[in-house]
Every structure is written in structure tokens, then in C-alpha cells.
Amino acid sequence: MKTAARAKFFIVFSIMCLIAASMLFLMDKQGLKRPPAPSKEVKMDQAEVSIDGFRFSNTDNEKGNWDLTARKAEVRKDTGIASLKDLQAIFNGNGGTVLTLKADSGTFDTNSKDVKLLSNDRDIKITSNSGYEMFAKDLRWDNEKKELSTDHFVKLSGRNIKIEGRGLVARSDLQEVKITNGVKTVFTQSR
């Protein structure tokens, strides 16, 4: 049924193109002039760039490196801010720690290399190769300080421990994590 509808659309579209081309041909033959197309000045510094399959890599030999990928990025040239959809960031710390962050959307500042991660339906999920998981509604990455932070509710779990609270500041290797308010910690036994 879809093939028949596509075939009808193609035939109707082809006929319309032939009619339009014939009219243009006849108008030119009869000496009728078309009005000139209006000229528009487009300022390139205000143009937006859309990128499918966005990827950015940052290497800092002293503090590790990180990669940012997104299904789609829309970059405003006037501000240098990229709006990201379906993104993932992977932080590789010098101590061998690897953190993987996944979020629905976010922004990337192409000047400062700061990243803001946001969630829509599900929390941002952070997993480490050492077995820790963290969930948050939003996160900020400060590239100069090499820190993750949020002012909102977070949950952190790992071997034999679950921590939750409001507000977080953490190094990218999760070796130093500070939850600032309403901290609740539960220790569990190994099985």
C-alpha cells in the first residue's frame, strides 16, 4: 500500500514539474520577464550549524582526557554554544578510572569546554569501571577545575554502599565526592 501511494505521489509530482517547466518556457518565449529574485544578505556569524554524529575529544595529559559524542549538535556561532541531543561523555582519569555519562540532552561551550548535561524522562547515568553508579537530574562539567557538580538530588551506589543527598561536587575520577546536603548513607553486607 505504501508503494502505491509513493508511486501516485511521484506521478503527480512529475506532472506538476512538467507543467511548471512548460509555463516557464512559454513565458520566456513570449517575452514576459519574471521579476528578479529578492536578494538577502545573510550574516554568517549568526548562522547555525547542525551536525549529525557530533564528537569532541579533549586531552590533558596531567588530568586525563575525555570524549563527548552526541547524536545531533546545533551550534550557534555567535555564542559558541552547542545544543546536544542523546549524548555520551567518557572521562579517562590518569589513575585508570573510566567514567561513562549518558544524558538526553545538554550543552557544550566550545570556548571554555564546559558541558551541562540534562535529563528529560530518565536520570543522567554515570558508571565507572570500578563498579560505581550515580544518577542525577542534571550535571555540570567544569573543564578548568575538572569537576562534576549539581545542586539537585543525586544517588550514588557501589560495592556495599548506597549514598543519596542534594548537591554534589566530584572529581572526574570519582575518587573525591562531596554531597553537600541531606546525606543518607546505607552500608550493605557482601554476599
N, C-alpha and C positions, 0 to 999 in steps of 0.2 A: 504494500500500500504506500509506503514511503517512497519507493522508486517511482511509482506512477505519479505521485504528487510532485516529485522533483522533475520528472520529465515534462509535466504540464507547465511548471514554473519556467523551465528552461525554454520551452517553445514560446510561451507568452513573452518572456524577456527578450528572446531573439527577434520576434516580430516587432516589438516596441523599438528595439535598437535600429532595425531596418527602416521603420517609419521615420524615426528621428533623423537618421542619416540622409534619407531621401529628402526630407524637408530642408535640411541644411544645404544640401546640394542644389535644390531648386531655388532657395533664397539667394545663394551666391550667384547662380546663373541669371537671375532676374535683376541683379544689381542692387538688391537690398543689402544693406550693411547691418551687421549686428553691432550693438553698442560695445565699446571696449570694456573688458573686464575691469572692475574697480581694483586699484592697486592698494595693497595693505602693507604697512611697514610692520614687520614682526621683529620685536626685540629679542634676541637670542638669550640675553641674560635673565629673561623672565620665563623662558620656555621650560617645560618639564620634560624629564626623560623617564621613560618607562622601560624597565629591564626585567625580562623573564629569566629566571635562573641566576639571580644575583649572588656573588661571592666576594668576600673581602677577607684578606689574611693580614695579620699584624704580628710581627716578630720583634721580640725584645729579649735578647739573649740573657739578660740579668734576671728578668722576672717571668720568663716563659713566653709562649705565644698563644694566639687564639685565631680561630677561623669563624666567620659569620656567613651563613648561607640563608637564602630566602627564596621562596617560590616566585615572588614578584617584589620589585622595588620601584617606587616612584620618587624620583629625586627632583627637588626644587633647586634650581641653580642659584636663585637669589639668596637662599638661606643655607644651602649645603646640607639640608636635612633630607634623609631618605626615609619614606614610609615603607615598612616591610610587612609582608604577609607570609604566614606559615614559615617561621624562621627557626633556625637552629644555630647555637653557638657552641663551639668546643674550645675549652681552655686547657692548655697543656702546661702545667707547672714544672718548674725545674726539678722538683722533688719526685717527679714521676706521676703526680696526681693528674688525672684527666677528668674534667667536668663537662657534662653534656647538658645544655639547656634547650628546652623546646617551648615555644610560645606561639600563640595565634597571630600576634601582630607586634609591632614595635617601631621604634625609630632609631636611626643611625646618623650621628652627626659626623659628616665627612671631614670636618675640620679638627674637632677635638678627639674623635674616635670613641666618643661616649655612646652607649647604647641604652635605650629604655625598652623593656620587654613588658607586654601587656597580655592579659588573658581575657577571652570572651566567655566561652562556655565552660572551659576547664582551666584548672590552675596551671601555671608555669611549672614544669617538672625539671628538676635538676638531679642528675645522677652522677655519682663518682665511681671511678674504677675501684675504690676501696670499700664499696658496699653501702654508701650513704645515699639517701634520697631526701630531697627537700621540695616543698610545694609552697607557692606564693601566688598572689593575685597579680602583682607587678614586681619588677626588679629594675634597678638602675646599675649600669656598669660604668664606673669612673675609671677611664683608661689611665689617667695620670697617677691616681692612687692605687690602681689595680685592685679595686674593691667592688663587691656586690652589695647593694643595700636596698631596703624597702622600709616604709613606715607602716605597712599593713601586716595582717596576720600571716604567720609562717608556721609550717610543720617540718621538722627535721627528724629523720629516723635512721638508725644504723644498727649494728650488732649490739643487742642488749640495751638499747636506749631509744626513747622517743621524747622529743622536746617540741614544745609549741609556745608561741607567745606573739607579741606585737612588736614590730620593728626589728631590723636585722642589719648588721654590718659584718661582712665576711671577706677574708682574703680569697683570691681566686682558687687557691688550693684547698679551701675549707679546713685548713689546719688551725685557723683562728676564726671563731664565730662568736659574735656577741648579739644576743637577743635582748632588747632594751626594756620591754615592759611585759608584765603578766606572764612570767615564765612558769611553765609547768613541765616537770621532767618525770618520766616514768622509766625505771630500770626493770628489765626483764631477765629471767634466767636463761642460760644457754640450754638448748635442747639436745 
